[in-house]
Amino acid sequence: MNNIIEQMLESYEIKNTNDEINALKEIIQELILSGLSRGGFFDEAAFYGGTALRIFYKLDRFSEDLDFCLMIPNKDFDLSKYFSFIEKEVKSYGLNLEISTKKKSKESNITSAFLKGDTLEHILKFFPSKEEHKYDHLLKNLKIKFEIDINPPLGATYEMKYKLLPSPHQIRLYDKESLFAGKIHAIICRNWKSRVKGRDLYDYVFFLANNTKVNLELVRNKLIESNFIKSTDQFDIEVLKDILISKFKKIDYIEAKEDVIPFIKDVDSLNLWNTEFFINITDGLN
């Protein structure tokens, strides 16, 4: 196994197959970020979402996807021009992965791509001493999705962060207040018809526990873009609290817990999850 990969794996506590797959995915995510950085991607785009929160702000849960947005809207943005940098990066560490763009079924502001490969092949590269391990249904094809919003709402604020592994590089990302705004928008507007996203709720608790203020301008602009409110509607922190409380009264918290459990270590932290808990902690939103 590559020495850099070994070094990156040292930061993980691996106890079971699920831990192995989460570590595998996260290290590949970091290789993608490094490749994008080498290609100059972050000169025009920023990193946000749950994975950004985990990698740069120590969120204690794993996250599946990589989310980005342009700083200046560009309907003609071509994500594929960065594919060669990603492919070169992952291949330089001995990984056999293919990248492709997801075809849009309808017009949207989101451009998506996937990095795919054989999960077992890469598990055995990362954990060569585990060849006798009996893997189960978790071993579907490895797939890392990344998406970029090419026409994002205004109001985000950014910062530059640096990573030393797999090699020194810099990444532009939403600051904490803007990341919180994006998460609140997801709680309010995400389509939960098929599955409640407990991961959104987990991140919400994380932000409040860390006394993070919300970028109110960005939340407002995102809600307007989603047609949840109108530009003429009154909007302030108290209105936002009322919107969230209304949402929290409708959530199936059993489903929410089931969604997030595979991504966290401390399952007991979910014991308090119910309508009253989320309404109560929302009082601290500012």
Salt bridges, closest charged atoms under 4 A:
GLU13 OE2 - LYS15 NZ 3.10
ASP19 OD2 - LYS265 NZ 3.14
GLU20 OE2 - LYS130 NZ 2.80
GLU26 OE1 - ARG54 NE 2.42
GLU30 OE1 - LYS163 NZ 3.50
GLU44 OE2 - LYS81 NZ 3.41
GLU64 OE1 - ARG199 NH1 3.01
GLU89 OE1 - ARG38 NE 2.79
GLU121 OE2 - LYS125 NZ 3.48
ASP136 OD2 - HIS137 ND1 3.90
GLU147 OE2 - LYS145 NZ 3.42
ASP200 OD1 - LYS183 NZ 3.07
ASP200 OD2 - ARG190 NE 2.61
ASP203 OD2 - ARG61 NH2 2.66
ASP203 OD2 - LYS183 NZ 3.07
GLU238 OE2 - LYS241 NZ 3.68
ASP259 OD1 - ARG195 NE 3.31
ASP259 OD1 - ARG199 NH2 2.79
